[in-house]
Amino acid sequence: LLVGDPHLGQFTPVERVSQLYDGVSLRVAVPRRRIFVCRQDGLVRGRPVVWYPGAGAEQIEAAIVKACGFPVGTAIELLDQDVAVVISATIPNDSALTAVPLAPEGGSVGARAAPGAPQSNGVSRHEQHDPVPRRGGPPE
């Protein structure tokens, strides 16, 4: 809550009840959070993304995706240099972060697969490296 100070001609935070009187000008300031995002490929640099109290991680992620020009619904990872950052409403103000799109399931060849996930030949990593023959069939 801000109160108009007639002597200074500006608004200052309300600190004492004595600052409030009949006819005083009041202003409500809602705190906001702001970060700056860029794309890993350099197509977007330093674009601001702002949110207000009550915004959820999904809403913030959607705003980042839109600011970076990715297609709606693109899953992203935020990086602070080479460290992954969890998308949350408590990211420090004025952080400069890089948005990296995550490869969709069955995505590009260079995409990382989760341990045990099927490879392009339908065989899991574990099965590819397991020389032990399985019952009822030839060794792999």
N, C-alpha and C positions, 0 to 999 in steps of 0.2 A: 504494500500500500504506500503510495507516494502522496505527499502533500505539497501544494504550491506555496513557495516561499516568496511573498511579495517584495521583500528586500533584495533578494538575489535574482528574481525573475525566472526561477527554474523550480523543478520538482525535486524534493529530497525524500528519503525514506522516513516514515513516521517512526519516531523513537520514543516520544512521550505523549501522554494524553493532552498535555497543555498545547500541543500543536494543532489540536482539533477544536474548532470553534464554529459558530454559526456563520455561514457564508464562505468557508474555506473551500478551495478547489482541491479535489482529491482525484487521483488517478490510480487505477489498478494495473499493475504490471504482472503479466503471467510469464514465469520463467520459461525459457526455451533452451533446447539443446541444439548445437550445430556442429556438424563435421564437414570436412571437405573430402570428396572422393575423386579418384581418377581410375581410368581403366588401365589394365596391365599393358594393353597394346598401344597406349598413348593417345587414343582417339578423343578421350575426355580427360581434362586435367583441372584439378582444383574446383570442381563444381560443388557448391554448398548444398547440403541436405539438412533440413531443420525439422524438428518435431517438438511437441509440447507434452506436458505431463499427461499421462494416461495412454500414450501411444505404446503399442506392443511391438515386440521384435519382428513379427510378420509385417506389420505396417511400415516399420523402418526399413526392412529389407526391400519391400516393394518400392519405396521411395528411392532407395539407392539404385535398384535395378532400372527404374525409370530415368533417373538422373544420368545414368551411364549409357542410356540408349540401348540397353539389352531388351530382347523380347519379353513381354509380360510373362511372369511365371518362371523366368530363368533362375535356377539355383546358383547362388554366388558364395564365395568365401571372401572375407575381408582380411587384408594383410596389413600389418604395420611393419614395413620393410619385409622381413622374411618370417614374421611370427603371425600366426592366425589369430584373429580377434573375434570373440563371440559377439554376435549382433544382439545388443540390448539397449534399453533406454538409458543406461548409465555410462555409455561410452563418454570419456572425458571431452568437454567442449573444445572445439577448434582442433580436434585430431585430424591429421591428414592420412587417409587410408586408401589402399588400392583394392578395387573390386576385381575378382577373378571369377569368370563363369566356370561352374563345375560341369564336367562332361555328363550328358544324360546317360541313363542305362543303355548299354549297347552302343555307346558313343564312339568317339574317334579312336583310332588305333593307338595313339599315345596316351590314352586315358588310363589312370590307375584302376586296377581291379581289386576288390576286397579279397583278403585271404580266403581261399576255398571257393571263390566265385567261379562260375563256369567260364572257361576260355572259349575262343572262337570255335574250337573243335568239339565243344560240349563236355570236355573232361576238366574236372577241377584241378587246381594246382597241386593239391595233395596227391591226387591220383596220377598226375603226370610224373611225379618224382618218387612214387612208391613202387619199387621193383618187385615187391612181394606178389606172387601169383594169387589171384582170387579163386575161391572155390567154384568149381563148375565152369571154369573158362580158362582160356590161355593167358599167359602172363602179358601184362601191358608193356 
